[in-house]
Amino acid sequence: MIEGLPPPGRRSEPLLDEVGTAIVAGRDATSFLWEVPDDEPTRQQLRETLEMVRDRSARKGRREMPSICDELLTALNASPSPQQVDILHAGFDRLYNLWAAAKSGLL
């Protein structure tokens, strides 16, 4: 094995910057909403996270990430439900995948 490379069969994840950390924290917060769907402090945290990701990604010239953030903010304003939490969780997965692709230079 070559030093510094991940073990065989394991992907190398990009180092988390501020946006990546916020996306991972948002995805974790949506997991909490499965148990307590109407937890307002968590919902407020998600709003702030989505607004930050939207603003930072827009400043970097990204178009799709701000659009996803807007969709998730709209979903977040709907009545709490399992479907809403599923939409939020899937949206944070999409944001993470776009962020990781941008960090790796694919986008």
N, C-alpha and C positions, 0 to 999 in steps of 0.2 A: 504494500500500500504506500502511496506517495504521501509524504507529510503535507498537511494543509488541505487535502482533498477529503470530501465526505466519504464514509465507508461505501462500498459498492451497494447499489440498490437504494441509496438514500439521496434525495434531492437536496441541493444546496438552497436554502432559503435566503432571500436578501436580508441584509441588516435593517432592522426597523428604524425608520426616522420618525419624526413627529406625526406625520400623516399615517404611516403604517401602524404605529402604536395606537393611534386614535381608532383606526379601522378595526384592529384586533380587539380593543376594549369595547367598541360598539357591538361587535359580533358576540362577545361574551355577555354583554348587557342584554342583548336580545334573548340569549339562552335563559337568563334569569326571568324574563317576562313570560316564559312558558309556565312558570310556577305562580307568578303574581302579575297577571296581565295588566292590571290597572295601577301599578306602582308609579305614581306621578314623579317622584325624584329620579327614578331610572329613565322615565320618558323625557324629562327635562335634560338629563345628561345626554341622551341620544340626540335630542334636538341640537344641543350645543356642538356635539361631535360632528353631526352631519353638516351644520353650517360652517364649521371650521374646515372640514374636508372639502366642501364645495368651494369655499373661498380660496383656499390654498391651491387646489387643483386648477381652478379657473385662471389664477395668476400664472400658472405654469403652461397655460395654453391648452389644457386638456378640455375636451368637449363632452365626452361621455360620462366621466365621473361626476361633474356638476349636475348633469341631467339625471343620473341615478339618485344623487342626493336629493334633488327636488322631488322625485317620485317617492322616495322614502319619507321625506318630510310630510308629504300629502298623506301617505299611508299612516304615519304616526298620529295624525290628527283625527283619524277615524276611530270609531268605538273599539275598545280593546276586544280582541277575539283571537282564537288560535290561528285563523287565516291571516290576520294582520301580523302576528308574530312570525309566521312562516314567511310572509313577504319581506319583512324586515331582515330576518336572518339570511334569506337568499340574496337580498340586496347587498348586505355587508359582505357576503361571499363574493359577489360580483365585483364590488369595490376592491376587495383584497386582491383578486386575480388581476384586475387592471393595474393596481398599484405595483404588484410584483412584476408584471410584464414591463411597466415603465421603468422600474428600478433596474431590471436586467438589460434594458436597452432594446427590448423587442418593440416598444411603441415610441 
